[in-house]
Amino acid sequence: MAMTPKHLLSTLSLLALAACAGETIGSKVDEGGFGNSTMNNFLVQTGQISPVQMLGERFAREVPPTITFAFNSAQLSPEARAILDQQANFIRQFPEVRFRVYGHTDLVGSDAYNRRLGQRRAEAVVAYFATRGISRSRLEALVSFGETQPVIPTPGPEEQNRRTVTEVSGFVKRHPTVLDGKYAEIIYREYITSAVPAPTVVAGTAANEGGGAAAPAP
């Protein structure tokens, strides 16, 4: 059907509105998800990007990596447990990946005591992960920075400094999937597992609009 002047004017108006909004027609087709996994896999294989860094950035983006503690305590609060549940759900999705827990304290007390306290906090997180079905062997190391890396440099008590931080640390050695080099498939796993094959339509068996089966062709 030929486009009338009225239809042409309407089309041009839509294009102009899209341009004013700063969008390009078709820009929503690929928003940087599954369509980029092949390129990311190539960048990893050629050493141009670190798969650990990619997955670490995703973990920090999708899950709160930090919990805080009460003063002079390694006990997990209900709020901390809720955040650790989110972390555990993420960790369980990636059996090829190892994680590390860093313990921190505020600046109150001696350096030696705070290092031990930071260690106890990291151990408390690991113990909680174990109750959520995560193997301790995947928690590569427990690191206590004590009071050496405060978020807020103040000599007094500060809750934001009394924390643990969970981070991606590497891949499990000798894991077959990692040896195959399928790093992008690991990092974008939910896109791949959520893919559903298109239904197969068999000729002569499609339903009519009235609800009955279409009659086979003679």
N, C-alpha and C positions, 0 to 999 in steps of 0.2 A: 504494500500500500504506500503510495507516495505521501511524503510529509507535507502537510499544508503549512502555510505561513504561520497559522496559529500554533501548530505543534512545534514548528521550528523556534518560535519566540519563547515558548515554554521551556524547551530544552536549553536554549541559551541562558535563560534566567536561572535555571538550576545550576548550570556550570558557573555562572557568575557568583551565585550564593556560596557554592563550594569553595571558590577561589578566595572570597572574602573571609571565609571561616578558616583559611589557611590549610585546607585539606586538598588532597589530590584524589580524583576519582579512582577507586580501587585501593586506596591506601590501607583499608581495614582488612584486606584479604590476608595479608601476612603481617602479624604484629610481633615478629621476632621469636616465635615459639618453635614448633616442630620444624618449620621450614628452614631453620638455621642449623639444625643438628648435624647435617652432612658437612657443612662448612666448618663447624666447630670441631668435628672429628678430624677433618683434614688439618686444621691448625694445631690440634694436639699431636697428631702423628708426625708433623713436620717440626715440632718443638717450638712453635710460635706462641703457644699459650699453654698454661699449666692446668691440667684437669683438676688437680687438687684445689687450685685457686678458684676455678669456675664453680666447683661444687661448694666450696667454702663460702663464696659470695652468695650463692643461692640459699644456703642454710641460714646465713645471717639475715637475709632478706625475708625469708618465709617464716622463720621461727625466732622468738626472742632468745638470744644466746646466753643471757645473763640472768642470774638470780641473786638476791641480796639476803643478808643474815642480820639477826639481832646482835647487839654488842656482845663481844666475847663469847660467841655461840657458834656451834656448827650444826644446830638443829634446823631442819627444813620446815619452814612455815607452810600453811595451806596454799598461800599464793605461790611460793616457790615450787611446791609439788605440782601445781597446775601447769606452770611453765615447763617443768621437767617432763611432764606427760607429753606436751607438744614436741619437745626435743626427742623423746623416745619414739614417738610415732614417726618422725622423720628418719631417725637412725635405723629403725627396723626396715624401712623401704630399701636400704642400701647395704646388703650384707657384704659387699666388696670393699666397704669404706671403713676406715678407722677414725676414731675421734679422740681428742685430748681435752682434759678438764684442767683449767688453771684456777688455783685458789689465791685469793687476795684478802687483805685486811686494811683497816684504817691505820692511822699513824700513832695510835695510842698504845703504849707498851714497848717492850724491847724488840729489837729486830729478830732475835732468836726465837722468842715466844711467838711472834707473829708469823714466822715461817712455819712453825708447827701448827698454828691455828689455821693458816691457809691450807696446809696439807690435810688437816681433818675435814675442812669444808669440801675439798675436792674429793676425798674419800667418801663423804656422805652422799655426794652426787652419784658416784660410781655405784655405791651400794643400792641407791634407789633405782638406778638403771637396771641393776641385776634383778630387782623385783619385778621389772617390766619386761623381762625376757631377753635382755641384751647381754651377750657374753662379755665377761670382763676382758677376754683376750682381744676384743676389738677396741678397748679403751687403752690406747697404746701407752700412755704414761700419765702420771699425775704430777703436775708441776705447781709448786707454791712460790709465788712471788712475794708473799708476805705483804709488807707495807711499801715495797719499792716502786709500785706502779699505781699510784692513786688516781682516781678519776678527778677528784677535787683535792688539790694539795692544801690540806688544812691539818694542823696538829691535833684538833679536837675530834671527837667521835663524828663519823660521817657514814651514813648507811650506804651510799652509792659506792664507797670504797670497800665495804665488807661484802664481797661478792665471789661468785665463781663464774667463769666464762667457758663455754663449751665450743670447740672449734674442730673443723675437719683437719686431720693430720696426715692422711695418706691412704693408700690402698692396701688391702690385705695381700701379702706376698703369695705368689703362686696360685692366685685365684684364676680359674680358667677364662672367665669373662674378661678380666683385665688383660690377660695375656693375649687374647684375641684382638685387643686394641679397640674395643667398642666403648670408648669413654663417653661419647656423646649419647649413646643409647642408654648408658647408666644414668647420666645427668638428666636426660629428658625422658626418664622411664615412664612417667605418668601419661605423657603424650602418646607413647607407643602402646601401652597397655589399654588405653582408653579407645584406641582405634577399633571400629566395628566394621567388618566387611559389609559391603553393599548387598542387599537381598537379591537373590537370583530369581528372575522371573522366567518361568517355563512357558513356552508358547502354547496357547490354547487352554491355559488353566487360570488365567487372570479373572477376577470377579468382575461382574457387570456393576454399573452404578446402582442397579436395583437390588443388589445383594446376592444374586445367583451367579453360578459359575458360567463363564463364557463358553459357548458351544464350540467344540473343536472344528477346525476348518475342514471342509469336505475334501 
